[in-house]
Amino acid sequence: MVGLRFVGLGLAAAAMVGSAPASAQFFMKSKDLSGTVVRGDEPGIAQPLPGATEKEVKAGLAWTLRAALNVAALQCQFEPTLLAVDNYNAVLTDHRAELKDTYDTLTAYFKRTNASAKAGQSALDQFGTRTYSSFNAVSSQYNFCQTAAKIGRASLYTPRGSFGTLAQEKMRELRNSLSPWGEQLFPRSFHASSRVPNLDNVCWSKRGEWQTKKCGALDFPEPIAAVSLAQR
């Protein structure tokens, strides 16, 4: 009877764990990186588009999110459960029409704000290159991949025509993920520090012995203690 009771408790605990959403693939508890809704023209959110209309700003932001998920599809395949590639491919399929309109809007913006069609295309290419480069996650790959996967998954439930709105809601969080953060549930509570005794010559005899009368008690473990432990 006792054995059955323990088995029942174990199954109940397993069910609780199984029913609870996983915090992350990499940490027991991840850093809360959520942020406020953005327009798209705030500093550090997307590449600047001087003189852009509200529609053009939103298009730039949506294209930035698409680029970020593309970067995640390339950089985050080391953890298959993130489904980074699947999420990105789903975005391209589900939001195809909006992404086309987004690209057309950006193309028109760069054509309008440059002297020629060729100069506009070159500026659009630079915009794309700089956007991709802005998601350099060398020091925070776990955070970026985890966040991009969550946003990519959210895009699967985002109604068609609302990908730009999702970008406004999630871009701050995605940018926050580029800062390195570690485990939040069990953070390191100590830091190793090195200590050395007072090395002033007046404190030591010619034989290397500590001079208590001159410098007081030696506030440092004596070598003999380490030797004693090593001999045990």
Backbone hydrogen bonds, N-H to C=O, Kabsch-Sander energy under -0.5 kcal/mol:
donor,donor_aa,acceptor,acceptor_aa,energy
5,R,1,M,-2.2
6,F,2,V,-2.2
7,V,3,G,-2.1
8,G,4,L,-2.5
9,L,5,R,-2.3
10,G,6,F,-2.4
11,L,7,V,-2.5
12,A,8,G,-2.2
13,A,9,L,-2.5
14,A,10,G,-2.5
15,A,11,L,-2.3
16,M,12,A,-2.2
17,V,13,A,-2.3
18,G,14,A,-2.8
19,S,15,A,-2.3
20,A,16,M,-1.5
33,L,31,K,-0.9
38,V,168,Q,-2.3
45,I,42,E,-1.7
46,A,42,E,-0.7
52,A,49,L,-1.9
57,V,53,T,-2.5
58,K,54,E,-2.2
59,A,55,K,-2.1
60,G,56,E,-2.3
61,L,57,V,-1.9
62,A,58,K,-2.6
63,W,59,A,-2.5
64,T,60,G,-1.6
65,L,61,L,-2.1
66,R,62,A,-2.2
67,A,63,W,-2.2
68,A,64,T,-2.2
69,L,65,L,-2.3
70,N,66,R,-1.7
71,V,67,A,-2.5
72,A,68,A,-2.4
73,A,69,L,-1.9
74,L,70,N,-1.3
75,Q,71,V,-2.6
76,C,72,A,-2.5
79,E,76,C,-1.4
82,L,79,E,-1.9
83,L,80,P,-1.7
87,N,83,L,-2.9
88,Y,84,A,-2.0
89,N,85,V,-2.6
90,A,86,D,-2.1
91,V,87,N,-2.1
92,L,88,Y,-2.2
93,T,89,N,-1.6
94,D,90,A,-3.4
95,H,91,V,-2.3
96,R,93,T,-1.0
99,L,95,H,-2.6
100,K,96,R,-2.1
101,D,97,A,-2.2
102,T,98,E,-2.4
103,Y,99,L,-2.4
104,D,100,K,-2.6
105,T,101,D,-2.3
106,L,102,T,-2.2
107,T,103,Y,-2.6
108,A,104,D,-2.3
109,Y,105,T,-2.0
110,F,106,L,-2.6
111,K,107,T,-1.9
112,R,108,A,-2.3
113,T,109,Y,-2.1
114,N,111,K,-0.7
120,G,116,S,-2.3
121,Q,117,A,-2.3
122,S,118,K,-2.1
123,A,119,A,-2.2
124,L,120,G,-2.2
125,D,121,Q,-2.4
126,Q,122,S,-2.2
127,F,123,A,-2.3
128,G,124,L,-2.1
129,T,125,D,-2.4
130,R,126,Q,-2.8
131,T,127,F,-2.0
132,Y,128,G,-2.3
133,S,129,T,-2.4
134,S,130,R,-1.4
135,F,132,Y,-1.6
136,N,133,S,-0.8
137,A,135,F,-0.7
140,S,137,A,-0.8
144,F,140,S,-2.6
145,C,141,Q,-2.9
146,Q,142,Y,-2.4
147,T,143,N,-2.4
148,A,144,F,-3.1
149,A,145,C,-2.1
150,K,146,Q,-1.8
151,I,147,T,-2.5
152,G,148,A,-2.9
153,R,149,A,-2.3
154,A,150,K,-2.0
155,S,151,I,-1.8
156,L,152,G,-0.7
156,L,153,R,-0.9
157,Y,153,R,-0.5
157,Y,154,A,-1.2
158,T,155,S,-0.9
162,S,159,P,-1.9
166,L,162,S,-2.1
167,A,163,F,-2.0
168,Q,164,G,-1.7
169,E,165,T,-1.9
170,K,166,L,-2.1
171,M,167,A,-2.0
174,L,170,K,-2.2
175,R,171,M,-2.6
176,N,172,R,-2.3
177,S,173,E,-1.4
178,L,175,R,-1.5
179,S,176,N,-1.6
184,Q,29,K,-2.3
203,C,200,D,-1.9
204,W,201,N,-1.5
205,S,209,E,-2.6
208,G,205,S,-1.9
211,Q,203,C,-3.1
212,T,210,W,-1.0
214,K,211,Q,-0.6
215,C,211,Q,-2.3
216,G,212,T,-2.5
219,D,217,A,-0.8
220,F,218,L,-1.8
225,A,222,E,-1.6
226,A,222,E,-0.8
227,V,223,P,-1.9
228,S,224,I,-2.5
229,L,225,A,-1.9
230,A,226,A,-2.0
231,Q,227,V,-1.6
232,R,228,S,-0.6
232,R,229,L,-0.8
